[in-house]
């Protein structure tokens, strides 16, 4: 049975899901945007655990506990920095979604929420990133039993509209 894909406009740190995905930087030690918001909401224990992970390569995924977040786990993935699409950015972005979903499945997460990876300070154009995200999420939920629910979280109306268009509704 295929899982569901939901779309939310709002703050990923407030969602009651098993896991949230953090669009992290390679150090995993916090930063701006969604990364900073997740670290602030989770509390200092998140940073302490991240120090032991040894960073993360672009396209890969690692997990920590959620600490003060409603989510049990945080899945950290490092998206590509946009260089005009000529340095393998799309494949790295696909890997972020693919590896995060596989890790969520391995953890036994029935629900996972994703921000729009790389579309903030990393400069990936929303209109190019969103279709990649939707394709990878759809592919996974059609083939896997977990997670049963994937939530795509848009922080702003422009991203929300791009997701709505890509989802066909």
Buried (B, 14 or more C-beta within 10 A) or exposed (E): EEBEBBBBBEEBBBBEBBBBBBBBBEBBBBBEBBBEBBBEBBEEEBBEBBEEBEBBEBBBBBBBBBBEBEBBBBBBBBBBBBEEEEEBBBEBBBBBBBBBBBBBBEBEBBBBBBBBBBBBBBEBBBEBBBBBBBEBBBBBBEEBEBBBBBBBBBBEEEBBBBBBEBBEE
